[in-house]
Amino acid sequence: MSKFGQIFGSSNRQRCVSLLKKVTPLRPKPEICHDSAVLIPLIYYDGRPAILYTKRSMCLRLHPGEVSFINPVVGFCGYYNSQTGTLSVRPDGDHHHHDSDGGAVKLTVNEAEVDSLIFRSIDWLCDKRNFHYALFCEHRAVPFTGISSLRSRPYKVRPRPSPHSMRFAMPVFGGPPGKSDWPRIWGLTGLMTYQLLTCLLPNGMHPHPLLPGVFDRHF
């Protein structure tokens, strides 16, 4: 039995939504930008609260084979029945259709974009044994720090130090660096998972000193 059995209740959902509105961006909004969105399905899988991910097709040009959230426009549109745990195809692509009992949302998998579906329970995502971080290197000229604690003291990257480079940390769910533990949820997908869980969990996500503060100002 999951200790998060009532986490998708109405009162907690409202609390989560109000906190999500306070999440701070990690980058300034560029002058030229394009609207983009992902869908983060919160579901019950095997009776436990979980999040549904997708594994991107190896045929895609960008990030092939990576774990990601659903693109509501082209990546996924299926029918997931929370009672039976099944996903069926809807050829009409109506990803806003709700089942008559109000307990399921109909989506249709785009097989050209998605190789497989991945279910991760909230218990698994919150287990410290599955929670790590990865260090990334970025040019200091880019207005992005990643973590508040390094804003005033970016340090050089080895083995080739450069005064124009810095490191920042991002959350990783799955195996630690150097270990093959599929699926590894990281990058922007890992960051959005971390932000969501921080708002969704009654006591928040366990913090890490190297990870960006969800509500901190970064620029």
DAZIWO-V300162 format. One record per residue. SS is DSSP state (2 for helix, 1 for strand, 0 for the rest). Layout:
SS
SS
This chain:
0
0
0
0
0
0
0
0
0
2
2
2
2
2
2
2
2
2
2
2
0
0
0
0
0
0
1
0
0
0
0
0
0
0
0
0
0
0
1
0
1
1
1
1
1
0
0
1
1
1
1
1
1
1
1
1
0
0
0
0
0
0
0
0
0
0
1
1
0
1
0
0
0
0
0
1
1
1
1
1
1
0
0
0
0
1
1
1
0
0
0
0
0
0
0
0
0
1
0
0
0
0
0
0
1
1
1
1
1
0
0
0
0
1
1
1
1
1
1
1
1
2
2
2
2
2
0
2
2
2
1
1
1
1
1
1
1
1
1
0
0
0
0
1
0
0
0
2
2
2
0
0
0
0
0
0
0
0
0
0
0
0
0
0
1
1
1
1
1
1
1
1
1
0
0
0
0
0
0
0
0
0
0
0
1
0
2
2
2
2
2
2
2
2
2
2
2
2
2
2
0
0
0
0
0
0
0
0
0
0
0
0
0
0
0
0
0
0
0
